[in-house]
Amino acid sequence: MKVIAKVKIKNALGLHARPATMIAKLLQGSKCAVSFTYRKETVNARSIMSVLMLAASKNSHITITADGEDAEKVVQKLVDAFENKFGE
C-alpha cells in the first residue's frame, strides 16, 4: 500500500544532522520503502546523507512517500516527528 503525506519543516536549522539521524532510527525495522521529495529531488529517507543533501531549510515542504506493509504507521510516525520538531 502506498501512503503520501506533505510536511513542513519547523526546525530553525532545517533538516540538519540531528533530525536526519532520528529519521533513520525511526525507519529501522520498518517493512516499507520510504522516500522524501523536495523541489524536484527524491531521495531514500533511510539514508542520512541523502536526507542531508536535500538541504531543506525551515518552512520548506517535503513530500513523504511510503510503500509497503506498514506504510500508514510509518508515515504517521514521521508526520508526528516533523510536527514535534524532532524534539528540539
N, C-alpha and C positions, 0 to 999 in steps of 0.2 A: 504494500500500500504506500502511496506517495502522499506526503504531507508538506505543505508550503506555508511559511509564515514570514511576515516582514517585521523587523525590529529596528528600533532607533538606538544608536549608541549614546548612552548618557554619561559615560565616564569622561572626566575632564581631559584626560590624555588620549582619549580614543581607544581603539582596540590595540593595546600595547601588550607587553610580555606577560604580565600577571593574568589578565583575562584570557589570553590565548592559551596559557598553561591550564587554567581552570576549565576551559572548553575541552581540551584534550583529555583531562582527567574525567570530566563528566561523560565523555563519549566512550570511555573504556568499558568494555563488556557489553556495549550495545550491539544489536544484531542488524543494524541498518547502515546504509551509506548516507553520509551527511555532507552537504556542500554549502558554502556561503557564496553569494553573488553580490558584488559591489561594483557599481558602474557597469562595465561590460566584462568583468573578470570573474570567473568562477573557480573556486579552489576547494580542495578537500579540507573539511573542518577539523579532521583529526590531526592534521599537520600544523604544528605550532609555527613553523617557518612560513608556510603558505598563508596562514591567517595573518601573520605579521606583514607579509608582502602586500596585502590588500591596502595597507596604510590608511585604514578607515579612521577618520577623525570624529571628534564629538559632533553630535547631531546628524551624523551620516545614517543612511538607511541601508540595512543589509537584508537580503532575502535568504532565508534558511530553507533548504530543501532536504528532506529525509525520505529515503525509500527503503522499506524493509519491514520486518515483523513488528518491531517496537517503535516505529516511526512517530506515532502520535505521542507516546510517552516521552521520547527523546526531544521532540520539538517543544513540548510543554516545559521540560526542564530547562532547555536553552532560553526560551522566551522569559521564563522566571528569572534566570541568571542575568539576562540583559536588563530586565526591569529593575532588579536589585543592584545594578552597577557592579556585579560580581563581588559584592561585599565591601566595596571601597567606600 
